[in-house]
């Protein structure tokens, strides 16, 4: 064997163990989480902590629960779904794409009426309260009431309080609760309906009043893993979301654990 060939052969033999070891190392796991828009902020921090602890790369996709459930129906590759609404979780479950035994309730929230921080409006939410008068010539910022959970809760509350007719044709529909929050924060709407946690996260708005708990269905965030290659890391992240560090983060943001 010529010297050059002998050298090349020796180099290949020397590299073989290293190549075999490299092939034996599993590729880093990744997890895509489809999450209700109102979870942005605390979930960003929780996911970052989970990445550092587990080595699993987490990609967060925030949108209205309705849009996310339809993505699951269409077969989007993802590992975990966190909804702001039980109905849309039921919808996702009926697609057959959720992993059995992984569904549970994670968090609860409150529904609030907000105004720009410098607004002077004062309202006490009660049956027949003058929401129409308070709006003046403006519109109510509201997530789409026919599909987005926050809008559905708001419509139920206004209906129960007997004032839906006062706002039915006077709301500015938003694609998500965070979009409704932005309308009020920018001063484009004099009033809006969001979750308490959204209001807490935005310094440009203030809470006018909290909707009575019995005026709308309870605001519950269910979650479930999705069948497929990301199911195992999704289950691990579910446990992390209920862990002590995560509970502290949720609580600071204004969420409460679901019972």
N, C-alpha and C positions, 0 to 999 in steps of 0.2 A: 504493500500500500504506500502510495506516495506520501511524503511528509505533510503536505497541505491537507490531503484527505484524512490522514490519521488525526491531525489537529482538529478538523471539523467534527469528526466522529467523537472525539473525546469531549469536545464542547457540548455536543448534543447529549451525550451520556450524563454530563455534569448538570445540564439543565433539566433533564427529565424529572428528577424528584421535585424540583421547584414548580415545574409545569403541572405535575400531577397534584401537588398541594394547592395550587391556585384554582384548578378545576374543582377540587373538593370543597372549596369555600363557597357556601351558598350566596346567591346574589342578595343584596340588601332588600328587605321587605318594604313594600309601599302600601299605603292605605289612602283611599279617597273617601272623604266623608261628605255626604250631602246633608247640609244643615240649614235649618230655618234662619232667615236673615237676622232675626232678633237675637241670635246667639253670638253674633260677631262681637269681638272684644274679649270677653272672658274665654270663649272657646279658642281664640287665637293663642292666648297665653297657656292654656291647658295643653293644647296640642304641641306647643313648643317644648314644654316640660316633658311630655311623653316621648317626644323624639329623642331628647337627650338621654332619657332613662333607658329606652328600649332599642334605640338605633333604627326604629321603623320610621320611614319618611311619611309624614302626613300631609295630604293635600286637602284643603278645605274648600268646598264649593257652596257658597251662600246664595240662597234665593228664597222665594215664597215656597211654602210647603207644597202647595198645589203644583207648582212647576217641577219641583224635585220628584214628587210622586209620579208625575207623568214621564219624567226621565227614566225612572226605575221601570215603568211599564214598557218603555221603548228599548230597554236592555242596556242602558248606559253602564259601563264598567265602574263599579264602586263597591265599597265594603260595608258602609254603615249609613243609615238614614236616621236623622233626628228631626222630627216634625214638631210644629207648634200646635198641632191639632190632631185629635184622635181619629177624626173622619178620614183624613188623608193617609194616616197610617193604615187604617182599615182598607183603603183603596189599594195601597201598595201591597198589603198582605194578600189581597184577592188576586194579584197578578201571579202569585206563586213563586215570587223571586226572593222572599224573605227566608232567612235560615230559621227552621223550627226551633222553638225554645229560647230564642234570643230577644223576643220583644218584652219590653217593660216600660214603666213610666219613670222618667228621670227627674223632671223639674216642674215647678208651678210658677205662675206669674200673676200680675194684676193688670187690669185695664185702667188707663187714666186719660183724662182730658187735659190737653196741654195748650199753651199759648206762647208766643215769643217772650223772651225774658223781660223785656221792658213794657209789655202789655199791662194795662190797668184793669182788664176784665176780671170780674169776680162772679163765680157761679157756684151754686150748690146743687149737685146732681141729685134729683128727686123726681118723682112722677110729675110730668107736665112742666119741667123747668124750662125757662125761656132761651133755649139754645138758638132758635131762629133770630131772635132780637139781638143776641150777643154776636152773631155772625155779621150783622149789619149788611153791607153790600158784598162781603167776602164769602169764601167757600170753606167748607170743612175738609181738612186733609184727612183722607181715609183710605186705607188699603182696600182694594177691590172687594166689596162685601159679598159677591157671589162666589168667590173662590179663595181669596187669601184669608187665613185664619183670623188675623187681627180685625179685618173688616167684617167677617162673619160674627165675631163676638160683639163688635160695636153695633151692628145692625140688630142683633138680638137684644142688646141692652136698650137701644133707643126705642125699639118696638115695645119691650116690656114697660118702659117708662112712659109710653104714649106719645113720643115726640118724633118718631121716624118720619112722619109726613112733613115735619118741619125741615128735615135735612135731606130727604130722598132725592130731591132735584137740585140740591145745593152743596154737593160734595165734589171734591177734586179726587178722582180715583187714582190710586198709586199702585204700582206693581208689587210692592212689598211694604211692610211696616216701616222699614228704614227709609224708604222713599217718601212715605207720608211724614215721617219725622223731619226730613230735609226740607219739605215745603214750609213747615212752621219755622224751622231754624233760620231759613233764609227770609222770613217775613212775607212769603208768598201766600200764606193762609193765616187768618187770625186765630184759628183754633184747629186742633187735630186730635185724633185718638190713636194712642200707641200703648205699648206695655210700659209698666213702671221702669223696667230696666233700660229701655230705650231713652226715656226721659232723664234717667240718672246719668246716662253716658253723654248727653248733649248739653253743654253749658249755655247754649243759646236759647234754650226753652225752659219753662217752668211748669210745674204741675198745678193746674187749676183745682182739680178735685179727682177723687178716685171713684170709679163706678162701683156701686154696691155689688158684693159678690153674688147676691141672688138675682141680679138683673141679667145675667148671661151664663152660659155653661162655663164650668171651671176651665181656666187656661192651663192645660197640661201638655208637657213635652214628652211624648213617647219616643223610644229609640229601638232599633232592631238591626241586626247584621243582615247582610245580603248574601245569598248563596254565591259561591264562586271562589276563586283563588285568594281573595282578600278576607275570607271569613275568619280565619284564625287570628290575624292581627286586629280585625274588627272586634272580636270577643275580648281580646286583651285591652283594647282601648275602652270598651264598655266598662270593664272593671275599674280602669283608671279614672273614668268620668265620675264614678261613685266613690272614689277614694278620698281620704281626709284632706289632701292638698287641694284637690278639685272642689270639694265641698266648700272650702274656705273662699276660693276664687268665685264660685257661684254666689255665695252669700254676700260677698263684698259688692257684687254687681246688682244685687237685689233679688236674685232668684231664691227659691226655696225648694228643698228636696221634696219630691212627690212621695206620697205614702202608698 
